C-alpha cells in the first residue's frame, strides 16, 4: 500500500540537506511517520514544499522524501511540473494532504484523481473573522492612533492581499477532499460546512517525544511564572495575556511571563513587520503597560527546550482567539502543567473546565487574570488540574492507540475505493 503525504514545510529528517536547523513545527507529522514506517504493509513517501532551487529525491530510514521548490510567484505554491513528477514517480494508492492552507495542497489534490484524505490543521475559513485578534483596527485607522494605526493598515493589507487568497484556496482544497481527518467538534463542523459529502474520520495527535518524558513537579517550579506558546499573530491573543499580567503586578511583584518566540524588536531592515506590524504593536503595548521587566522572549524553541521551560512554569496560558486543537495545550496537559485556555474552537474538546484546565472568554483579560490568580494562590487546585490533565492527555495522545486508529482509517478509506 503506497501512501504519499503532502506537507507544506521541510521535515527535520531532511533539514541537513538544506543546511538549515530543524524546524520546531509539525511534530505530529514526524512522530506519526516514524510509527507508520514500522507497518510492513505501508510504503511511505513525503512530498514537501521546500526552499530549494531544484527538486530533490532522497530516501531516509525507509521513507522516500521529495523536496519541491517553492514557486517564485507564490511561496505557498510549487510548479505543476514538479507535482506531476512526484505523482508519476510514486503513483500512490492514497494521497494524504496534511493541512489545507496552501495553494500547494490544492494543486496536489486537484491533480491527483485517485483516493485522498485531507488532515485538518487550522481552518483558515474559520479563523478569518478573528484574524485581527479582537483589535479594533477600523477605529485605530479612523482615529490614526500612531503605532496602532500603522499596525492596523499592515494587518488589513495582509488580509486583503494574501490571507484572502489562502482562504479561497483552502475552501477549494476541502471541497476536493473525499475523506477528512479531524479531531474536534469545531473542525468537523467547519469542514462539513464546506464539504458535507466527505467522509469524516477521527484521529488524535501524537506529540513530540520530550513531552511524554517529562512531568511537572510543583516542588521544582518557578513560582508566579506564566508560559505562553506563541505571540506572533493577533489571533494568538498574547496581548490579552499582557493586559491580564498588568493587573496582577501589584499583588505578585515577582510575576514573569515567558513567551516562546523571537523578540519583537527589529534587528534588520528586512524585519519590517517589527516596525509597523503586530510585533511593533505588541512591543509598544508591553511598554505602555509598564511590564517590560516582566516579559521574557525565549526565541524559537526545539521540543526539548520547550518541554523544559513549560515544566518550570507555574501555569501555562493558551490565549488564542481561535484555534482548532492547540498542540501546546496537549503538551502542557500531558506533562501535568496547570493550563488556562481560552474557550475557543476545539479547545473545549481537549479538557473539562475546572477539572483538567481552567477556561476563560478569549477577550476578557479580567477573567484571565483571576484564573491565573486562582492557580497562583491554590496549590491544591494546581495539583488537581495537573493530575487530571496528565491522565486525560495520556489517553488522548496515546501513541499506540492513535497509530492503530490511523491504520484502521487508511484501510477503511482504501476499501471504499
C-alpha positions as CSV (number, residue, x, y, z in Angstrom):
1,X,0.0,0.0,0.0
2,X,1.7,3.2,-1.2
3,X,0.8,6.3,0.8
4,X,2.0,9.8,-0.2
5,X,2.0,12.5,2.4
6,X,1.8,16.1,1.2
7,X,3.5,18.5,3.7
8,X,4.0,22.3,3.3
9,X,7.3,22.5,5.1
10,X,10.6,20.6,5.3
11,X,10.6,17.9,7.9
12,X,13.5,17.6,10.4
13,X,14.6,14.4,8.7
14,X,15.8,16.3,5.6
15,X,16.9,19.6,7.3
16,X,20.6,18.7,6.8
17,X,20.0,18.6,3.0
18,X,19.0,22.2,3.2
19,X,21.8,23.3,5.6
20,X,19.1,24.5,8.0
21,X,18.2,23.9,11.6
22,X,15.4,21.5,12.4
23,X,12.1,23.3,12.2
24,X,10.2,23.0,15.6
25,X,6.9,22.7,13.9
26,X,4.9,19.8,12.5
27,X,6.0,17.4,15.3
28,X,2.8,15.4,14.7
29,X,3.8,14.6,11.2
30,X,7.3,13.4,12.1
31,X,6.1,11.3,15.0
32,X,3.3,9.6,13.1
33,X,5.5,8.9,10.1
34,X,8.1,7.3,12.4
35,X,5.4,5.0,13.6
36,X,3.8,4.3,10.3
37,X,7.1,3.2,8.8
38,X,7.1,0.2,11.1
39,X,4.0,-1.1,9.4
40,X,5.1,-3.6,6.8
41,X,2.0,-3.1,4.7
42,X,2.8,0.6,4.0
43,X,5.3,2.2,1.6
44,X,5.7,5.8,2.7
45,X,6.6,8.9,0.6
46,X,6.5,12.5,1.6
47,X,6.4,15.5,-0.8
48,X,7.4,18.7,0.8
49,X,7.5,22.3,-0.3
50,X,11.0,23.5,0.5
51,X,13.5,26.4,-0.1
52,X,15.4,24.5,-2.8
53,X,16.3,25.6,-6.3
54,X,15.9,22.2,-7.9
55,X,13.7,19.3,-6.9
56,X,15.3,16.6,-5.0
57,X,14.6,13.0,-4.0
58,X,16.2,11.1,-1.2
59,X,15.4,8.0,0.9
60,X,16.0,8.0,4.7
61,X,15.1,5.2,7.0
62,X,12.8,3.6,4.6
63,X,10.8,6.8,3.7
64,X,11.1,8.5,0.3
65,X,11.3,12.3,0.6
66,X,10.6,14.6,-2.3
67,X,11.7,18.3,-2.0
68,X,9.8,20.6,-4.3
69,X,11.0,24.2,-5.0
70,X,8.7,27.0,-3.8
71,X,7.1,28.9,-6.7
72,X,8.8,32.3,-7.4
73,X,5.3,33.7,-7.8
74,X,3.7,32.3,-4.7
75,X,5.7,31.0,-1.7
76,X,2.7,28.8,-0.7
77,X,2.8,27.0,-4.1
78,X,5.0,24.9,-6.3
79,X,5.3,24.3,-10.1
80,X,2.8,21.9,-11.8
81,X,5.7,20.1,-13.4
82,X,7.1,19.1,-10.0
83,X,3.7,17.9,-8.8
84,X,3.4,15.8,-11.9
85,X,6.9,14.4,-11.4
86,X,6.1,13.3,-7.8
87,X,2.7,11.7,-8.6
88,X,4.1,9.8,-11.5
89,X,7.1,8.6,-9.6
90,X,5.1,7.5,-6.5
91,X,1.7,6.5,-8.1
92,X,0.2,6.3,-4.6
93,X,-2.8,4.3,-3.6
94,X,-3.7,7.1,-1.2
95,X,-2.7,10.8,-1.1
96,X,-2.7,12.2,2.4
97,X,-2.6,16.0,2.5
98,X,-1.5,17.4,5.8
99,X,-3.3,20.7,6.1
100,X,-5.4,22.7,3.6
101,X,-3.9,26.2,4.0
102,X,-1.7,26.4,0.9
103,X,-2.0,26.6,-2.8
104,X,0.5,23.7,-2.9
105,X,-2.0,21.4,-1.2
106,X,-4.8,22.5,-3.6
107,X,-2.5,21.8,-6.6
108,X,-1.7,18.3,-5.4
109,X,-5.4,17.5,-4.6
110,X,-6.6,18.9,-7.9
111,X,-4.0,17.0,-9.9
112,X,-4.4,13.6,-8.2
113,X,-7.6,11.9,-9.3
114,X,-7.2,8.9,-7.1
115,X,-8.2,8.4,-3.4
116,X,-7.3,11.1,-0.9
117,X,-7.6,12.1,2.7
118,X,-7.2,15.6,4.0
119,X,-6.0,16.2,7.5
120,X,-7.3,19.3,9.2
121,X,-4.8,21.5,10.9
122,X,-6.2,25.0,11.4
123,X,-9.0,26.0,9.2
124,X,-8.4,29.5,7.7
125,X,-12.1,29.9,6.8
126,X,-12.9,29.5,10.5
127,X,-10.0,31.7,11.5
128,X,-10.8,34.6,9.2
129,X,-13.3,36.5,11.4
130,X,-10.8,36.5,14.2
131,X,-7.6,37.3,12.3
132,X,-7.3,40.7,14.0
133,X,-7.5,39.2,17.4
134,X,-10.3,41.5,18.6
135,X,-8.1,44.5,18.0
136,X,-10.3,47.5,16.8
137,X,-8.4,48.1,13.6
138,X,-11.1,50.2,12.0
139,X,-11.1,52.5,15.0
140,X,-7.3,52.7,15.1
141,X,-7.2,53.7,11.4
142,X,-10.1,56.2,11.7
143,X,-8.6,58.0,14.6
144,X,-5.0,57.5,13.4
145,X,-3.6,56.4,16.7
146,X,0.1,56.3,15.8
147,X,1.7,52.9,16.0
148,X,-1.7,51.2,16.4
149,X,-2.9,52.8,13.1
150,X,0.2,51.6,11.2
151,X,-0.3,48.1,12.6
152,X,-3.9,48.2,11.5
153,X,-3.1,49.2,8.0
154,X,-0.5,46.4,7.8
155,X,-3.0,43.8,9.1
156,X,-5.6,45.0,6.7
157,X,-3.3,44.9,3.7
158,X,-2.0,41.4,4.7
159,X,-5.6,40.1,4.9
160,X,-6.7,41.6,1.6
161,X,-3.6,40.8,-0.4
162,X,-2.5,37.4,1.0
163,X,-4.8,35.9,3.6
164,X,-8.0,36.1,1.5
165,X,-6.2,34.2,-1.4
166,X,-5.2,31.4,1.0
167,X,-8.8,31.2,2.4
168,X,-10.1,30.7,-1.2
169,X,-7.5,28.0,-2.0
170,X,-8.3,26.2,1.3
171,X,-12.0,26.1,0.5
172,X,-11.3,24.6,-2.8
173,X,-8.9,22.0,-1.2
174,X,-11.5,20.9,1.3
175,X,-14.1,20.6,-1.5
176,X,-11.8,18.2,-3.3
177,X,-11.4,16.0,-0.2
178,X,-13.0,12.6,-0.4
179,X,-12.1,11.9,3.2
180,X,-11.4,14.3,6.1
181,X,-9.2,13.5,9.1
182,X,-10.0,15.6,12.1
183,X,-10.2,15.5,15.9
184,X,-12.6,18.2,17.3
185,X,-16.2,19.2,17.0
186,X,-15.0,22.5,15.7
187,X,-13.1,21.1,12.7
188,X,-15.9,18.7,11.9
189,X,-18.4,21.5,11.9
190,X,-16.3,23.8,9.6
191,X,-15.2,21.0,7.2
192,X,-18.9,19.8,7.0
193,X,-20.0,23.4,6.2
194,X,-17.6,23.4,3.2
195,X,-17.8,19.8,2.1
196,X,-20.7,17.8,3.6
197,X,-20.2,14.9,1.2
198,X,-16.7,13.9,2.5
199,X,-16.3,11.0,4.9
200,X,-15.1,12.3,8.3
201,X,-12.6,10.2,10.4
202,X,-11.3,11.0,13.9
203,X,-7.6,10.5,14.9
204,X,-6.0,12.4,17.7
205,X,-2.5,13.8,17.5
206,X,0.7,12.2,18.8
207,X,3.0,14.6,20.4
208,X,6.8,15.1,20.3
209,X,9.0,12.8,22.3
210,X,10.1,15.1,25.1
211,X,6.5,15.8,26.2
212,X,6.0,12.1,27.1
213,X,9.2,12.0,29.1
214,X,8.8,15.0,31.4
215,X,6.4,15.6,34.3
216,X,5.6,18.9,36.1
217,X,6.6,19.0,39.7
218,X,5.2,21.7,41.9
219,X,8.3,21.5,44.2
220,X,10.5,22.4,41.3
221,X,8.6,25.3,39.6
222,X,9.4,28.9,39.4
223,X,6.5,30.5,41.4
224,X,4.4,33.1,39.7
225,X,5.7,32.4,36.2
226,X,3.5,32.0,33.1
227,X,4.4,30.2,29.9
228,X,2.9,31.5,26.6
229,X,3.5,29.4,23.5
230,X,3.0,32.0,20.7
231,X,2.8,35.7,20.3
232,X,3.5,36.1,16.6
233,X,0.0,37.0,15.4
234,X,-3.0,38.9,16.7
235,X,-5.2,35.7,16.8
236,X,-2.8,34.1,19.2
237,X,-4.2,36.6,21.8
238,X,-0.9,37.3,23.6
239,X,-2.0,40.9,24.0
240,X,-4.8,39.7,26.2
241,X,-2.3,37.9,28.4
242,X,-0.2,41.1,28.8
243,X,-3.3,43.1,30.0
244,X,-4.0,40.3,32.5
245,X,-0.5,40.4,33.8
246,X,-0.6,44.1,34.2
247,X,-3.5,43.7,36.6
248,X,-1.5,41.2,38.7
249,X,1.8,43.0,39.1
250,X,0.9,44.7,42.4
251,X,-0.2,41.5,44.1
252,X,2.6,39.4,42.6
253,X,5.7,41.7,42.3
254,X,7.8,38.7,41.1
255,X,5.4,37.7,38.3
256,X,7.1,36.8,35.0
257,X,5.8,35.8,31.5
258,X,8.0,33.5,29.3
259,X,7.0,33.8,25.7
260,X,8.2,31.2,23.1
261,X,9.3,33.1,20.0
262,X,11.5,35.9,18.8
263,X,11.7,39.3,20.5
264,X,9.5,41.9,18.7
265,X,12.5,44.2,18.4
266,X,13.7,44.8,14.8
267,X,17.3,43.7,14.1
268,X,17.5,44.3,10.4
269,X,15.6,46.3,7.7
270,X,14.1,43.0,6.4
271,X,12.0,42.7,9.6
272,X,9.5,45.4,8.6
273,X,6.7,43.7,10.5
274,X,8.5,44.6,13.7
275,X,8.3,48.2,12.7
276,X,4.7,48.6,11.6
277,X,3.1,45.1,12.1
278,X,1.7,43.3,15.1
279,X,5.1,42.7,16.8
280,X,5.6,46.5,16.9
281,X,2.1,46.9,18.5
282,X,2.9,44.1,20.9
283,X,6.2,45.7,21.9
284,X,4.5,49.1,22.5
285,X,1.7,47.6,24.5
286,X,4.2,45.9,26.9
287,X,5.9,49.3,27.3
288,X,2.7,51.2,27.8
289,X,1.6,48.7,30.5
290,X,4.9,49.1,32.2
291,X,5.7,45.4,32.3
292,X,8.9,45.3,30.2
293,X,10.8,43.7,33.0
294,X,8.1,41.0,33.4
295,X,8.2,39.6,29.9
296,X,11.0,37.3,28.6
297,X,11.1,36.2,25.0
298,X,12.7,32.8,24.7
299,X,13.4,32.6,21.0
300,X,12.4,29.7,18.8
301,X,12.4,26.6,20.9
302,X,13.1,23.0,20.0
303,X,10.9,20.4,21.6
304,X,13.3,19.6,24.5
305,X,13.8,23.2,25.3
306,X,10.1,23.9,25.2
307,X,9.2,21.0,27.4
308,X,11.8,22.0,30.0
309,X,10.6,25.6,30.1
310,X,7.0,24.6,30.4
311,X,7.7,22.3,33.3
312,X,9.4,25.2,35.1
313,X,6.3,27.4,34.8
314,X,3.6,27.8,37.5
315,X,1.0,27.9,34.8
316,X,0.6,27.6,31.0
317,X,-1.8,30.0,29.2
318,X,-3.3,29.2,25.8
319,X,-4.6,32.6,24.8
320,X,-5.7,32.0,21.1
321,X,-8.7,34.0,19.9
322,X,-9.4,31.0,17.7
323,X,-7.7,27.6,17.4
324,X,-8.6,24.1,16.3
325,X,-6.7,21.8,18.8
326,X,-3.7,23.7,20.2
327,X,-0.8,21.3,20.4
328,X,0.6,23.5,23.2
329,X,-2.4,22.7,25.3
330,X,-1.9,19.0,24.7
331,X,1.8,19.2,25.5
332,X,1.1,21.1,28.8
333,X,-1.6,18.7,29.8
334,X,0.4,15.5,29.2
335,X,3.2,16.8,31.4
336,X,0.7,18.0,34.0
337,X,1.5,21.7,33.7
338,X,-1.6,23.5,35.0
339,X,-3.3,25.1,32.0
340,X,-5.6,28.0,31.4
341,X,-7.1,28.2,28.0
342,X,-9.5,30.5,26.1
343,X,-12.8,28.7,25.4
344,X,-12.5,28.7,21.6
345,X,-12.5,26.4,18.6
346,X,-11.6,22.8,19.5
347,X,-10.0,23.5,22.9
348,X,-13.2,22.6,24.9
349,X,-12.9,19.1,23.4
350,X,-9.5,18.6,24.9
351,X,-10.3,19.4,28.6
352,X,-13.2,20.0,31.0
353,X,-13.3,23.3,32.9
354,X,-12.2,23.2,36.5
355,X,-11.2,19.5,36.1
356,X,-8.3,19.4,33.6
357,X,-7.9,23.1,32.8
358,X,-9.4,26.4,33.6
359,X,-11.2,28.2,30.8
360,X,-11.9,31.9,30.2
361,X,-13.6,34.0,27.5
362,X,-10.9,34.9,24.9
363,X,-11.3,38.7,25.0
364,X,-11.6,39.0,28.8
365,X,-8.3,39.9,30.5
366,X,-10.0,40.4,33.8
367,X,-11.2,36.8,33.9
368,X,-7.9,35.6,32.7
369,X,-6.1,37.5,35.5
370,X,-8.5,35.9,38.0
371,X,-7.8,32.4,36.6
372,X,-4.1,33.0,36.9
373,X,-4.6,34.2,40.5
374,X,-6.5,31.0,41.3
375,X,-3.6,28.8,40.3
376,X,-1.0,31.0,42.0
377,X,-2.9,31.0,45.3
378,X,-4.1,27.4,45.5
379,X,-1.6,24.6,45.3
380,X,-4.4,22.0,45.8
381,X,-6.1,23.3,42.7
382,X,-2.9,23.3,40.7
383,X,-2.2,19.7,41.7
384,X,-5.9,18.7,40.9
385,X,-5.6,20.2,37.4
386,X,-2.2,18.7,36.9
387,X,-3.1,15.1,37.7
388,X,-6.4,15.1,35.8
389,X,-4.9,16.8,32.7
390,X,-2.0,14.4,32.5
391,X,-4.3,11.4,32.9
392,X,-6.6,12.6,30.1
393,X,-3.8,13.7,27.8
394,X,-2.0,10.4,28.0
395,X,-5.2,8.7,26.8
396,X,-5.9,11.3,24.1
397,X,-2.4,11.2,22.8
398,X,-1.6,7.6,23.3
399,X,0.8,6.6,20.5
400,X,-0.2,3.0,20.1
401,X,-3.9,3.8,20.0
402,X,-3.5,6.6,17.5
403,X,-1.3,4.6,15.3
404,X,-3.8,1.8,15.2
405,X,-6.6,4.3,14.6
406,X,-4.6,5.7,11.6
407,X,-4.0,2.2,10.2
408,X,-7.8,1.5,10.5
409,X,-8.7,4.7,8.8
410,X,-6.3,4.1,5.9
411,X,-7.7,0.5,5.4
412,X,-11.3,1.8,5.6
413,X,-10.6,4.5,3.0
414,X,-8.9,2.1,0.6
415,X,-11.6,-0.4,0.9
416,X,-14.1,2.3,0.0
417,X,-12.5,2.9,-3.4
